């Protein structure tokens, strides 16, 4: 089996970006903090971002599939 270090680095970077994206979306949906002040302004913001993320998901999946091949 041939190991390509450049390809391994690229795949590792891609995995890191995907994990950070999931973590960011999770933080936005969970209001990003435990203080009540953060939840007051994050709820409308999260309510706005949820449909936006749902609309953008097919495009992100398409970009992922194009880059994968």
Order of alpha helices (4+ residues) and beta strands (2+ residues): alpha-alpha
